[in-house]
Every structure is written in structure tokens, then in C-alpha cells.
């Protein structure tokens, strides 16, 4: 699956601004948004952020606002994470689709 084939609309310019402003080097979607059981009305979007070195230093509680901010860009609830449980990490990294990657 590619970004174009996702069942959600991606405003690439807004995503790029969001990521650049927060020091995110790679932003990927995973989970139900990549599967046939995704419900365009009720499903949330699972998002994995990989930050530039030092980008989270001193960020504090602002981090917890990133999910709601991204939700306003994507137009649906977002489960935002930057760390994965070791039990699912390899699977998620293999299946995740990048929607932004700093070049």
C-alpha cells in the first residue's frame, strides 16, 4: 500500500509543516488504516513518530498535544506514539507506511 492508496486524506503540506516544527524526521501510519477492516467513520489512525536527536529535550507536556494536533490535520482521532512495545515493534516497523520522511 502507498500513501495514495490510504483510506484517509493526507494534506502533505500540513503534515510536512507539523513534522518540521516538531523535529520529527519520519512519520508513519500503521494498524487498521492499512487493513480492510478500517472504518472510515469510527476508526482512529495509529501514527508512529521518529524524532530527530534531541528534538524532545525540554518539550515536556507539549508532547501530549501532538496527537490532537495531528488529529486536526487528518480529520480523525489519532493514536500518536514514538515508542513501540517490544512485542509488536518488528511487525509495526515492517508494515508501517511513511507519510513524511525528512530527506
FENUR-V77467 format. One record per residue. N is the residue number from 0. RES is the residue in one letter. NEAR is the number of other C-alpha atoms within 8 Angstrom. Layout:
N&RES&NEAR ; N&RES&NEAR
This chain:
0&X&6 ; 1&X&6 ; 2&X&9 ; 3&X&4 ; 4&X&6 ; 5&X&10 ; 6&X&6 ; 7&X&7 ; 8&X&6 ; 9&X&8 ; 10&X&8 ; 11&X&8 ; 12&X&6 ; 13&X&8 ; 14&X&13 ; 15&X&9 ; 16&X&8 ; 17&X&9 ; 18&X&13 ; 19&X&9 ; 20&X&7 ; 21&X&7 ; 22&X&10 ; 23&X&14 ; 24&X&13 ; 25&X&13 ; 26&X&14 ; 27&X&12 ; 28&X&14 ; 29&X&14 ; 30&X&10 ; 31&X&11 ; 32&X&15 ; 33&X&10 ; 34&X&7 ; 35&X&6 ; 36&X&5 ; 37&X&9 ; 38&X&6 ; 39&X&7 ; 40&X&4 ; 41&X&5 ; 42&X&10 ; 43&X&9 ; 44&X&13 ; 45&X&13 ; 46&X&12 ; 47&X&12 ; 48&X&12 ; 49&X&9 ; 50&X&12 ; 51&X&8 ; 52&X&5 ; 53&X&6 ; 54&X&10 ; 55&X&10 ; 56&X&6 ; 57&X&4 ; 58&X&8 ; 59&X&7 ; 60&X&6 ; 61&X&7 ; 62&X&8 ; 63&X&6 ; 64&X&8 ; 65&X&9 ; 66&X&10 ; 67&X&9 ; 68&X&8 ; 69&X&11 ; 70&X&11 ; 71&X&8 ; 72&X&9 ; 73&X&10 ; 74&X&6 ; 75&X&8 ; 76&X&9 ; 77&X&12 ; 78&X&9 ; 79&X&10 ; 80&X&9 ; 81&X&8 ; 82&X&5 ; 83&X&7 ; 84&X&6 ; 85&X&6 ; 86&X&5 ; 87&X&8 ; 88&X&9 ; 89&X&8 ; 90&X&7 ; 91&X&10 ; 92&X&7 ; 93&X&6 ; 94&X&7 ; 95&X&10 ; 96&X&10 ; 97&X&10 ; 98&X&12 ; 99&X&12 ; 100&X&8 ; 101&X&6 ; 102&X&2
